[in-house]
Amino acid sequence: MSGTKRSDIQVGSNVNVVQKQDQRSGKLTEGIVQDILTNSATHPHGIKVRLESGIVGRVKEIID
């Protein structure tokens, strides 16, 4: 499932995110959502979240 809809993402979800510095390469980082940072209902590049590891990125895939 893609990460463009805020309603699909919950705190505790297992997701793959792309960090700002990895946008060109498309390198994904896996983690558990700690905070949802995007306030709007949707975002074309993915909802921005903070993972439990402290990494901030946009959700590309929801793994659950």
N, CA, C and O atoms as a CHARMM CRD file, in Angstrom:
* protein
*
  256
    1    1 MET  N      0.85100  -1.18000   0.00000 PROA 1      0.00000
    2    1 MET  CA     0.00000   0.00000   0.00000 PROA 1      0.00000
    3    1 MET  C      0.89900   1.24600   0.00000 PROA 1      0.00000
    4    1 MET  O      1.89400   1.30100   0.72300 PROA 1      0.00000
    5    2 SER  N      0.54000   2.23100  -0.80900 PROA 2      0.00000
    6    2 SER  CA     1.35600   3.45300  -0.85800 PROA 2      0.00000
    7    2 SER  C      1.05100   4.33300   0.34900 PROA 2      0.00000
    8    2 SER  O      0.05100   4.13100   1.03800 PROA 2      0.00000
    9    3 GLY  N      1.91600   5.30900   0.60000 PROA 3      0.00000
   10    3 GLY  CA     1.77600   6.13300   1.79600 PROA 3      0.00000
   11    3 GLY  C      1.29800   7.54000   1.51100 PROA 3      0.00000
   12    3 GLY  O      1.73200   8.48200   2.17300 PROA 3      0.00000
   13    4 THR  N      0.39100   7.70800   0.51700 PROA 4      0.00000
   14    4 THR  CA    -0.05100   9.05800   0.16500 PROA 4      0.00000
   15    4 THR  C     -1.29200   9.50700   0.93000 PROA 4      0.00000
   16    4 THR  O     -1.62300  10.69200   0.90800 PROA 4      0.00000
   17    5 LYS  N     -1.99400   8.58300   1.61100 PROA 5      0.00000
   18    5 LYS  CA    -3.19500   8.94200   2.38200 PROA 5      0.00000
   19    5 LYS  C     -2.89400   8.85300   3.87300 PROA 5      0.00000
   20    5 LYS  O     -2.46500   7.81000   4.36800 PROA 5      0.00000
   21    6 ARG  N     -3.12300   9.96200   4.58600 PROA 6      0.00000
   22    6 ARG  CA    -2.83700  10.02100   6.02200 PROA 6      0.00000
   23    6 ARG  C     -3.65900   9.00000   6.80100 PROA 6      0.00000
   24    6 ARG  O     -3.18100   8.44600   7.79200 PROA 6      0.00000
   25    7 SER  N     -4.89600   8.74600   6.36100 PROA 7      0.00000
   26    7 SER  CA    -5.79100   7.83600   7.08200 PROA 7      0.00000
   27    7 SER  C     -5.30000   6.38300   7.05300 PROA 7      0.00000
   28    7 SER  O     -5.72300   5.57200   7.87700 PROA 7      0.00000
   29    8 ASP  N     -4.40400   6.04900   6.10200 PROA 8      0.00000
   30    8 ASP  CA    -3.87700   4.67900   6.00700 PROA 8      0.00000
   31    8 ASP  C     -2.74300   4.42000   6.98800 PROA 8      0.00000
   32    8 ASP  O     -2.36300   3.26900   7.20300 PROA 8      0.00000
   33    9 ILE  N     -2.19600   5.48100   7.58900 PROA 9      0.00000
   34    9 ILE  CA    -0.99400   5.36700   8.42200 PROA 9      0.00000
   35    9 ILE  C     -1.36000   5.60600   9.88300 PROA 9      0.00000
   36    9 ILE  O     -1.97500   6.61900  10.21700 PROA 9      0.00000
   37   10 GLN  N     -0.98300   4.67500  10.74500 PROA 10     0.00000
   38   10 GLN  CA    -1.20100   4.81700  12.17900 PROA 10     0.00000
   39   10 GLN  C      0.14300   4.79800  12.89900 PROA 10     0.00000
   40   10 GLN  O      1.12400   4.25000  12.39600 PROA 10     0.00000
   41   11 VAL  N      0.17100   5.40800  14.09200 PROA 11     0.00000
   42   11 VAL  CA     1.34400   5.28800  14.95500 PROA 11     0.00000
   43   11 VAL  C      1.51300   3.79700  15.26200 PROA 11     0.00000
   44   11 VAL  O      0.55500   3.12300  15.63900 PROA 11     0.00000
   45   12 GLY  N      2.73000   3.29500  15.09800 PROA 12     0.00000
   46   12 GLY  CA     2.99900   1.87500  15.31500 PROA 12     0.00000
   47   12 GLY  C      3.01800   1.06500  14.03400 PROA 12     0.00000
   48   12 GLY  O      3.37200  -0.11300  14.05700 PROA 12     0.00000
   49   13 SER  N      2.63300   1.69000  12.88700 PROA 13     0.00000
   50   13 SER  CA     2.66900   0.99300  11.60500 PROA 13     0.00000
   51   13 SER  C      4.11000   0.74700  11.17200 PROA 13     0.00000
   52   13 SER  O      4.98900   1.57200  11.41800 PROA 13     0.00000
   53   14 ASN  N      4.34500  -0.38900  10.52800 PROA 14     0.00000
   54   14 ASN  CA     5.65400  -0.71000   9.96000 PROA 14     0.00000
   55   14 ASN  C      5.65900  -0.18300   8.52300 PROA 14     0.00000
   56   14 ASN  O      4.82300  -0.58100   7.71200 PROA 14     0.00000
   57   15 VAL  N      6.60800   0.71900   8.20600 PROA 15     0.00000
   58   15 VAL  CA     6.60900   1.39300   6.90600 PROA 15     0.00000
   59   15 VAL  C      8.01600   1.47200   6.32000 PROA 15     0.00000
   60   15 VAL  O      9.01000   1.30900   7.02700 PROA 15     0.00000
   61   16 ASN  N      8.07700   1.72400   5.02300 PROA 16     0.00000
   62   16 ASN  CA     9.31900   2.09400   4.34800 PROA 16     0.00000
   63   16 ASN  C      9.21700   3.57000   4.01100 PROA 16     0.00000
   64   16 ASN  O      8.23000   4.00700   3.41900 PROA 16     0.00000
   65   17 VAL  N     10.24400   4.35100   4.38800 PROA 17     0.00000
   66   17 VAL  CA    10.26300   5.77800   4.09200 PROA 17     0.00000
   67   17 VAL  C     11.48700   6.11300   3.24700 PROA 17     0.00000
   68   17 VAL  O     12.48300   5.38900   3.25000 PROA 17     0.00000
   69   18 VAL  N     11.39000   7.23100   2.52000 PROA 18     0.00000
   70   18 VAL  CA    12.55600   7.76400   1.81900 PROA 18     0.00000
   71   18 VAL  C     12.93500   9.06500   2.53100 PROA 18     0.00000
   72   18 VAL  O     12.10500   9.95700   2.70900 PROA 18     0.00000
   73   19 GLN  N     14.20600   9.15400   2.93400 PROA 19     0.00000
   74   19 GLN  CA    14.70200  10.35900   3.59900 PROA 19     0.00000
   75   19 GLN  C     15.03700  11.40900   2.55100 PROA 19     0.00000
   76   19 GLN  O     15.24600  11.08700   1.38200 PROA 19     0.00000
   77   20 LYS  N     15.08500  12.66700   2.97900 PROA 20     0.00000
   78   20 LYS  CA    15.35300  13.78700   2.06700 PROA 20     0.00000
   79   20 LYS  C     16.61600  13.54700   1.24000 PROA 20     0.00000
   80   20 LYS  O     16.60400  13.74300   0.02500 PROA 20     0.00000
   81   21 GLN  N     17.70100  13.12500   1.88500 PROA 21     0.00000
   82   21 GLN  CA    18.96500  12.95300   1.16900 PROA 21     0.00000
   83   21 GLN  C     18.95600  11.73100   0.25100 PROA 21     0.00000
   84   21 GLN  O     19.84400  11.58300  -0.58800 PROA 21     0.00000
   85   22 ASP  N     17.95200  10.84900   0.40300 PROA 22     0.00000
   86   22 ASP  CA    17.87900   9.63800  -0.42800 PROA 22     0.00000
   87   22 ASP  C     16.85200   9.74600  -1.54800 PROA 22     0.00000
   88   22 ASP  O     16.59800   8.76100  -2.24100 PROA 22     0.00000
   89   23 GLN  N     16.24800  10.93900  -1.74400 PROA 23     0.00000
   90   23 GLN  CA    15.18000  11.06100  -2.73500 PROA 23     0.00000
   91   23 GLN  C     15.66800  10.75900  -4.14700 PROA 23     0.00000
   92   23 GLN  O     14.94000  10.14700  -4.92800 PROA 23     0.00000
   93   24 ARG  N     16.87700  11.17400  -4.48500 PROA 24     0.00000
   94   24 ARG  CA    17.38700  10.91300  -5.83300 PROA 24     0.00000
   95   24 ARG  C     17.63600   9.42400  -6.06800 PROA 24     0.00000
   96   24 ARG  O     17.29700   8.89600  -7.12700 PROA 24     0.00000
   97   25 SER  N     18.22700   8.75100  -5.08500 PROA 25     0.00000
   98   25 SER  CA    18.54000   7.32800  -5.24100 PROA 25     0.00000
   99   25 SER  C     17.31300   6.44700  -5.00500 PROA 25     0.00000
  100   25 SER  O     17.23500   5.33000  -5.51800 PROA 25     0.00000
  101   26 GLY  N     16.35700   6.95400  -4.22600 PROA 26     0.00000
  102   26 GLY  CA    15.16100   6.17100  -3.91500 PROA 26     0.00000
  103   26 GLY  C     15.39000   5.13500  -2.83100 PROA 26     0.00000
  104   26 GLY  O     14.56300   4.24100  -2.65000 PROA 26     0.00000
  105   27 LYS  N     16.50000   5.23500  -2.10300 PROA 27     0.00000
  106   27 LYS  CA    16.82900   4.28400  -1.03000 PROA 27     0.00000
  107   27 LYS  C     15.77100   4.35800   0.06700 PROA 27     0.00000
  108   27 LYS  O     15.45000   5.43800   0.56200 PROA 27     0.00000
  109   28 LEU  N     15.23400   3.19800   0.43800 PROA 28     0.00000
  110   28 LEU  CA    14.17700   3.14000   1.44800 PROA 28     0.00000
  111   28 LEU  C     14.74400   2.71900   2.79500 PROA 28     0.00000
  112   28 LEU  O     15.69700   1.94400   2.87200 PROA 28     0.00000
  113   29 THR  N     14.14100   3.24200   3.84900 PROA 29     0.00000
  114   29 THR  CA    14.51400   2.90200   5.22000 PROA 29     0.00000
  115   29 THR  C     13.27100   2.36800   5.91000 PROA 29     0.00000
  116   29 THR  O     12.21700   3.00200   5.87600 PROA 29     0.00000
  117   30 GLU  N     13.39100   1.19300   6.54000 PROA 30     0.00000
  118   30 GLU  CA    12.24800   0.57300   7.21800 PROA 30     0.00000
  119   30 GLU  C     12.21400   0.99900   8.68100 PROA 30     0.00000
  120   30 GLU  O     13.25700   1.17100   9.31200 PROA 30     0.00000
  121   31 GLY  N     11.00800   1.16600   9.21100 PROA 31     0.00000
  122   31 GLY  CA    10.87600   1.50200  10.62100 PROA 31     0.00000
  123   31 GLY  C      9.43000   1.55000  11.06900 PROA 31     0.00000
  124   31 GLY  O      8.50500   1.33100  10.28700 PROA 31     0.00000
  125   32 ILE  N      9.26100   1.84300  12.34500 PROA 32     0.00000
  126   32 ILE  CA     7.94000   1.93300  12.98000 PROA 32     0.00000
  127   32 ILE  C      7.59400   3.40800  13.18100 PROA 32     0.00000
  128   32 ILE  O      8.41700   4.18000  13.67300 PROA 32     0.00000
  129   33 VAL  N      6.37500   3.79800  12.79900 PROA 33     0.00000
  130   33 VAL  CA     5.94000   5.19800  12.89500 PROA 33     0.00000
  131   33 VAL  C      5.79300   5.60600  14.36200 PROA 33     0.00000
  132   33 VAL  O      5.10500   4.94200  15.13800 PROA 33     0.00000
  133   34 GLN  N      6.45000   6.70900  14.72900 PROA 34     0.00000
  134   34 GLN  CA     6.30300   7.29300  16.06900 PROA 34     0.00000
  135   34 GLN  C      5.36700   8.49400  16.02300 PROA 34     0.00000
  136   34 GLN  O      4.49000   8.62900  16.87600 PROA 34     0.00000
  137   35 ASP  N      5.54800   9.37800  15.02300 PROA 35     0.00000
  138   35 ASP  CA     4.71400  10.57500  14.86600 PROA 35     0.00000
  139   35 ASP  C      4.37700  10.75900  13.40100 PROA 35     0.00000
  140   35 ASP  O      5.18600  10.45200  12.52600 PROA 35     0.00000
  141   36 ILE  N      3.16300  11.26800  13.13200 PROA 36     0.00000
  142   36 ILE  CA     2.77000  11.66300  11.77600 PROA 36     0.00000
  143   36 ILE  C      2.92900  13.17300  11.70000 PROA 36     0.00000
  144   36 ILE  O      2.29400  13.90300  12.46100 PROA 36     0.00000
  145   37 LEU  N      3.77500  13.64900  10.78700 PROA 37     0.00000
  146   37 LEU  CA     4.12300  15.06800  10.73600 PROA 37     0.00000
  147   37 LEU  C      3.29700  15.86200   9.72100 PROA 37     0.00000
  148   37 LEU  O      3.15000  17.07600   9.86800 PROA 37     0.00000
  149   38 THR  N      2.75800  15.20100   8.70000 PROA 38     0.00000
  150   38 THR  CA     1.93600  15.88900   7.69400 PROA 38     0.00000
  151   38 THR  C      0.52600  16.07300   8.24100 PROA 38     0.00000
  152   38 THR  O     -0.08800  15.12600   8.73400 PROA 38     0.00000
  153   39 ASN  N      0.01600  17.30300   8.15100 PROA 39     0.00000
  154   39 ASN  CA    -1.32800  17.58100   8.66100 PROA 39     0.00000
  155   39 ASN  C     -2.42500  17.35200   7.62700 PROA 39     0.00000
  156   39 ASN  O     -3.55900  17.04800   7.99600 PROA 39     0.00000
  157   40 SER  N     -2.10900  17.49200   6.33400 PROA 40     0.00000
  158   40 SER  CA    -3.13900  17.35100   5.30300 PROA 40     0.00000
  159   40 SER  C     -3.53600  15.88300   5.12600 PROA 40     0.00000
  160   40 SER  O     -2.78100  14.98700   5.50400 PROA 40     0.00000
  161   41 ALA  N     -4.70700  15.63500   4.55800 PROA 41     0.00000
  162   41 ALA  CA    -5.24400  14.27800   4.40400 PROA 41     0.00000
  163   41 ALA  C     -4.44300  13.44700   3.40400 PROA 41     0.00000
  164   41 ALA  O     -4.32100  12.23100   3.55600 PROA 41     0.00000
  165   42 THR  N     -3.89800  14.11100   2.37900 PROA 42     0.00000
  166   42 THR  CA    -3.09500  13.39800   1.38500 PROA 42     0.00000
  167   42 THR  C     -1.88000  14.23800   1.01700 PROA 42     0.00000
  168   42 THR  O     -1.85300  15.45000   1.22900 PROA 42     0.00000
  169   43 HSD  N     -0.87600  13.56500   0.46000 PROA 43     0.00000
  170   43 HSD  CA     0.29400  14.26700  -0.07700 PROA 43     0.00000
  171   43 HSD  C      0.82700  13.42900  -1.22700 PROA 43     0.00000
  172   43 HSD  O      1.04100  12.22800  -1.05900 PROA 43     0.00000
  173   44 PRO  N      1.04900  14.03400  -2.40600 PROA 44     0.00000
  174   44 PRO  CA     1.43300  13.24800  -3.59500 PROA 44     0.00000
  175   44 PRO  C      2.77300  12.52300  -3.45400 PROA 44     0.00000
  176   44 PRO  O      2.98000  11.50900  -4.12100 PROA 44     0.00000
  177   45 HSD  N      3.68400  13.00400  -2.61600 PROA 45     0.00000
  178   45 HSD  CA     4.99900  12.36900  -2.46600 PROA 45     0.00000
  179   45 HSD  C      5.06700  11.47400  -1.23200 PROA 45     0.00000
  180   45 HSD  O      6.11700  10.89800  -0.94700 PROA 45     0.00000
  181   46 GLY  N      3.97800  11.35200  -0.50600 PROA 46     0.00000
  182   46 GLY  CA     3.95600  10.51500   0.68900 PROA 46     0.00000
  183   46 GLY  C      3.81400  11.35300   1.94200 PROA 46     0.00000
  184   46 GLY  O      4.26500  12.49800   1.99300 PROA 46     0.00000
  185   47 ILE  N      3.18500  10.77400   2.95200 PROA 47     0.00000
  186   47 ILE  CA     2.98100  11.44300   4.23400 PROA 47     0.00000
  187   47 ILE  C      4.30500  11.45400   4.99500 PROA 47     0.00000
  188   47 ILE  O      4.98900  10.43400   5.07800 PROA 47     0.00000
  189   48 LYS  N      4.66000  12.61000   5.54800 PROA 48     0.00000
  190   48 LYS  CA     5.91800  12.71900   6.30000 PROA 48     0.00000
  191   48 LYS  C      5.70300  12.21700   7.71900 PROA 48     0.00000
  192   48 LYS  O      4.76100  12.61900   8.40100 PROA 48     0.00000
  193   49 VAL  N      6.60600  11.31800   8.15600 PROA 49     0.00000
  194   49 VAL  CA     6.51900  10.73100   9.48900 PROA 49     0.00000
  195   49 VAL  C      7.88500  10.74000  10.16300 PROA 49     0.00000
  196   49 VAL  O      8.91800  10.86300   9.50600 PROA 49     0.00000
  197   50 ARG  N      7.86900  10.60800  11.49200 PROA 50     0.00000
  198   50 ARG  CA     9.09400  10.36800  12.25700 PROA 50     0.00000
  199   50 ARG  C      9.03100   8.93300  12.73900 PROA 50     0.00000
  200   50 ARG  O      8.03400   8.50800  13.32300 PROA 50     0.00000
  201   51 LEU  N     10.10300   8.18300  12.49200 PROA 51     0.00000
  202   51 LEU  CA    10.17800   6.79600  12.94800 PROA 51     0.00000
  203   51 LEU  C     10.68500   6.74700  14.38600 PROA 51     0.00000
  204   51 LEU  O     11.21500   7.73500  14.89600 PROA 51     0.00000
  205   52 GLU  N     10.52000   5.58600  15.04300 PROA 52     0.00000
  206   52 GLU  CA    10.98000   5.42000  16.42300 PROA 52     0.00000
  207   52 GLU  C     12.48500   5.62700  16.53700 PROA 52     0.00000
  208   52 GLU  O     12.98400   5.97600  17.60700 PROA 52     0.00000
  209   53 SER  N     13.21900   5.41100  15.43000 PROA 53     0.00000
  210   53 SER  CA    14.67200   5.60700  15.42300 PROA 53     0.00000
  211   53 SER  C     15.04800   7.08600  15.31600 PROA 53     0.00000
  212   53 SER  O     16.22500   7.43300  15.41300 PROA 53     0.00000
  213   54 GLY  N     14.04800   7.96400  15.11300 PROA 54     0.00000
  214   54 GLY  CA    14.30600   9.39500  14.98800 PROA 54     0.00000
  215   54 GLY  C     14.41500   9.86300  13.54500 PROA 54     0.00000
  216   54 GLY  O     14.48900  11.06500  13.29000 PROA 54     0.00000
  217   55 ILE  N     14.42600   8.93100  12.59800 PROA 55     0.00000
  218   55 ILE  CA    14.52500   9.27600  11.17500 PROA 55     0.00000
  219   55 ILE  C     13.21400   9.90200  10.70700 PROA 55     0.00000
  220   55 ILE  O     12.13000   9.42400  11.04400 PROA 55     0.00000
  221   56 VAL  N     13.32600  10.98100   9.92300 PROA 56     0.00000
  222   56 VAL  CA    12.15600  11.63100   9.33000 PROA 56     0.00000
  223   56 VAL  C     12.18300  11.37700   7.82700 PROA 56     0.00000
  224   56 VAL  O     13.21500  11.54800   7.17800 PROA 56     0.00000
  225   57 GLY  N     11.04500  10.96800   7.28300 PROA 57     0.00000
  226   57 GLY  CA    10.96900  10.72200   5.84800 PROA 57     0.00000
  227   57 GLY  C      9.53000  10.61600   5.38700 PROA 57     0.00000
  228   57 GLY  O      8.59300  10.65500   6.18500 PROA 57     0.00000
  229   58 ARG  N      9.37700  10.47900   4.07500 PROA 58     0.00000
  230   58 ARG  CA     8.03600  10.33600   3.49700 PROA 58     0.00000
  231   58 ARG  C      7.74000   8.85300   3.24000 PROA 58     0.00000
  232   58 ARG  O      8.57300   8.12200   2.70300 PROA 58     0.00000
  233   59 VAL  N      6.54200   8.43400   3.63300 PROA 59     0.00000
  234   59 VAL  CA     6.14900   7.02600   3.50900 PROA 59     0.00000
  235   59 VAL  C      5.98000   6.65400   2.04800 PROA 59     0.00000
  236   59 VAL  O      5.22000   7.29200   1.32000 PROA 59     0.00000
  237   60 LYS  N      6.69200   5.61900   1.62000 PROA 60     0.00000
  238   60 LYS  CA     6.55300   5.08800   0.26100 PROA 60     0.00000
  239   60 LYS  C      5.75500   3.79600   0.25500 PROA 60     0.00000
  240   60 LYS  O      5.05200   3.50600  -0.71300 PROA 60     0.00000
  241   61 GLU  N      5.85600   3.00900   1.33400 PROA 61     0.00000
  242   61 GLU  CA     5.13400   1.73700   1.42800 PROA 61     0.00000
  243   61 GLU  C      4.70800   1.50800   2.87700 PROA 61     0.00000
  244   61 GLU  O      5.43500   1.82200   3.81900 PROA 61     0.00000
  245   62 ILE  N      3.51400   0.95400   3.01900 PROA 62     0.00000
  246   62 ILE  CA     3.05600   0.49000   4.33500 PROA 62     0.00000
  247   62 ILE  C      3.19400  -1.01700   4.31600 PROA 62     0.00000
  248   62 ILE  O      2.61300  -1.68300   3.45900 PROA 62     0.00000
  249   63 ILE  N      3.95900  -1.56400   5.25100 PROA 63     0.00000
  250   63 ILE  CA     4.32000  -2.99300   5.21100 PROA 63     0.00000
  251   63 ILE  C      3.29000  -3.86200   5.90200 PROA 63     0.00000
  252   63 ILE  O      3.07700  -4.99700   5.47500 PROA 63     0.00000
  253   64 ASP  N      2.63900  -3.37900   6.95500 PROA 64     0.00000
  254   64 ASP  CA     1.70000  -4.20200   7.75500 PROA 64     0.00000
  255   64 ASP  C      0.81600  -5.05900   6.90500 PROA 64     0.00000
  256   64 ASP  O     -0.01700  -5.79800   7.42900 PROA 64     0.00000
